[in-house]
Amino acid sequence: IGYVGAIPALVALVWSIMIFRRWPVSLDDHQPHHS
């Protein structure tokens, strides 16, 4: 159960991080740099 539950949990975590890192980048790309 440990491994079977850890595999999908890890995949979900990585996917969440990838989306979170892509989200701000996409928003920044749409809007001009506001320094």
C-alpha positions in Angstrom: 0.0 0.0 0.0 2.9 2.3 0.8 4.4 2.2 -2.7 1.1 2.0 -4.5 -0.1 5.1 -2.7 3.2 7.0 -3.0 3.6 6.6 -6.8 0.3 8.5 -7.7 0.9 11.0 -4.9 4.4 11.8 -6.2 3.0 12.1 -9.8 0.3 14.5 -8.6 2.8 16.6 -6.7 5.1 16.9 -9.7 2.2 17.7 -12.0 0.9 20.4 -9.5 4.4 22.0 -9.3 4.7 22.0 -13.1 1.3 23.7 -13.5 2.1 26.2 -10.7 5.4 27.1 -12.4 3.7 27.4 -15.8 0.8 29.5 -14.5 2.7 32.6 -13.4 4.9 32.4 -16.5 1.8 32.4 -18.8 0.3 35.4 -16.9 3.7 37.2 -17.1 3.9 36.5 -20.8 0.4 38.0 -21.4 1.0 41.1 -19.4 4.0 43.5 -20.0 6.7 43.7 -17.4 5.6 45.9 -14.6 8.7 46.8 -12.7 
